[in-house]
Amino acid sequence: MAGPGFINLRLTDTYLQTILPLEPENTNLSGKQIVVEYSDPNPFKVLHVGHLYSSVVGDSIANLLEHAGATVHRVNYGGDVGLHVAKTIWAVLKELGGENPDKLAEVKESARSEWMAAAYVKGTQTYDENEEAKAAIIVLNKSIYKIHSDKDHDSPLAIIYWTTRQWSYDYFYVFYDRIGVHFERYIPESDTAQLGLDTVREQLVKGIYAESDGAIIFEGEKYGLHTRVFINSEGLPTYEAKEVGLS
């Protein structure tokens, strides 16, 4: 009998193959097209153990579906717009002394992910503790959405945004290469936000949603659920509206 502590068991691939029903002829999903969405880290934030778990489990599910004959589309959905982005960019602007994209060159490539993580932490803490900074971050959040609606790649703020967003994706690619995970497509929230907004507003007219204090909500209690905000009082989409666009 083992005492207190951990027992480590190691199973060989050969043994696993004997206990898993993965016969080559098992193609009952042949002809099916299945989307598997997983991992889903947000740019401008760091990866954590939850992303590792989701990446490994999601990839395993995709592999099993492929083994059963399905055509699998592996997609990765993450938030490149939203308040967390504004918090990070606010702190980045403080580090750069304003909208000075040239100063980004001073950040070493090997230090980019840690630098971004520190900016997110600083922006989040300041948002929670300083009302003046909170108001500025809310305004900045609108400006970042406007970068997308205006298709702006040239203003100083846009250059900072697009550059640091790419830093995040570069960081993700290194992680996925390391664990052997790959995706057919990355879907950023900026691609789904406008479609989500348009769809919710269209369905508001049909009575599916309701207006409340300048926001648009879904009154879920009528269906045994709970009320959720889909468009906030600033006219910006919440996670829920973006997911409508994703669907």
N, C-alpha and C positions, 0 to 999 in steps of 0.2 A: 504494500500500500504506500502510495506516495504521500509525502508530507505537504504542508502548505506551500504554495508557489504555483509556477506554471509548468505545464507539460507540453513540450513541443513535438508535434507529429509531422512527419514528412511523407508525402505520398508521391510515388513516381508517376510520370505520365502514362506509363504502361498500365499501372494499376487503375488509374482514373478511367482509362479507356475501357477497362473490363466492367466498370460499374455504371458507366453512363450510356444510355441508349442512343448512340450516335452512328447508327448503321448508315453506310454510304447510300443505300437505296431509299432512305427515309426522305422523300422529296414531296411530302404532302402539301407544302406551301408553294409548289412550283406554279409560276404564273402570277403570284400575288406580288403587289408592290407595297412595301411597308416603310413608313418613316419612323426612325428611332432618333429621338432628340435627347441628348444627354451632355453632361459636364457643365455647360452653361455658366462659365465664369463671367463676371462683369469686368469689362475694361476699366482701367483707372483704380482697380482694387487688386489685392493680392490673392493668389490661389491658397486654398487651405485643404485640410484632410477631407472635407466633404466633397471637394471637386475631384480629388483622387479616387474616392469611393465611387462617385457617380460615373467617372470616366471608365473605371475598370468594369463596373457592373453593366453600364450601358454598352460598352464594347463587347462584352461577353454575350449579352442578349442579342446584339446585332449579328455576332458570329453564329449563334445558334439558329437564328432565323435564316441566315444565308445557307447554313448547312442543310436546312429543311427545304431549300429550293427557292426561297423568296428573293426578290430583288429588293435590297435594303438601301435606303437613303439615310445616311448618317448626317445629322444636322446638329449644329451647336448654336444656341440662342443666348445672347448676352446683352446687357444694358449699357450701350454707349451714350445714352442720354438719360437725364434724370438728376435728381438732387445729389446723389453720390458723386456724379461727375462734376457738378458745380462746386461742391465742397473741395474736391481735389484741385480743380483748375483755380479756384480762389487762392488756395495755398501756394500753388505753382506760381501764380502772378506775384504773390508776396516774395517768393524766393527770387524771382527774376527782376524784381523792382518795377513791375508793371508789364505792359504788353510789349515785351522785348524778346521776340522769338530767337534772335541771334544768340542770346545767352544760353539757350538750350544746348548749344555745342560744348559748353563747359562741363556738362554732366557726362561722365565716362560711361561708355556702353555697358560695362560690367556692373555699374552702380544704378542703372536706370530703374530697375524694378523696386529696389529698396528706397530710392529717392521718391518714386511715385507713392509707395506705401506710406512713407512718412508724411507726404503731402496730404494724403487722404485722412490720416489720423489727425493731423493738425487742423484741417478744414472741418472735420466732424466735431472735434472738441470745441473749436471756436464757435461753430454754429450753435452748439448747445449752451455756450456760456456767455456769448456776447450778442446782444440784440442788434447792435449796429451792423456787425459782421453778418448776422443772420439775414438781415434785410438785403445786404449787398449780394449775398449768395443767391437769394431768391431771384433778384434781378439778373444775375449772371446766368442762372438756370434758363431763363427766357432767352437770353442772348445766344446760348448754346443751341437751343432748339432752332433759333433763327438762322444760325450757320447752315443748318440742314435745309430749311425751307428756302433760303436764298441761294443754296448751292455755292456757298462762299468757301473758297480755298485760298484766298489771297489776303484778307485782312490780317493784321498781326494776331488778333485773338484766334482767328480760324487756323492760322499756321501753328500756333501753340497747341490748339485742340487736336488737329489732325496728326501732328507729330507725336504728341504724347499718347494718343489713341493707338498709333502704330507701334509705339514702344510696348504697350500692353499686349498686342497681338503677337509681337516678336517673342515676348516672354512666354506666352501660351504655347507657341509653336515649339519652343525648346522643350517645354514640359511634355507635350504630347509625343514628340520624337523620342524622348527618353523612356516613356512607358509603352511605346509602340501603338499609339492610338491615332486614328486619322479620321477626317471628316470630308464629306462631299461638299458641304456648304456651311459657311458661317452666316447666321442671320442676325444682324444687329437690331436693337430696338428702334433705331432711327429709320429702319426700313419698314417697320410695322406701325409706327406711331400715327402717321397721317391717315393710313387706311383705317386704323382703329378709331381715330377721332371721327372720321367721315361716317363710318358705320354706326357708331353710337349715336351721333346726331341724327342720322337718317332714321334710326329705330326709336329715337326719342319722340319723333312725330307720330309714330305708330303706337305709342303708349307703353313700349317695353321698358323704357327708362323714365325717370322723373327729375324735375329740377328742384334743387334745395339749396338755399342760401348762395346762389350763384354757381353751384356745382351741379353736375349731372350724376345721378345715383341710380342704382338698381335696388329696389325695395324687396329684398329677399325674404323677409318675414312672411310674405304672402305664400311662399312656396316652401316654408319650413327651413329657410336659410337665414342669412342676416344681411343687413344693408351694406353695400359696398359703393365707394366713390369710383366712378369711371373717368370723369373729367373734373378736375378740381376748380376752385373758384378763380384761379388764374387763367383758366382756359387750356391747361396743359393735361395731357393724358396721364393717368396713373398706370401702374402695372397692368391693371385689369383691362383698360382700353387697348394697351399695346398687345395684350394676349388675344383680344378680339381680332386685331389686325393680323397677328401670327396665324390664327386659325383660318 
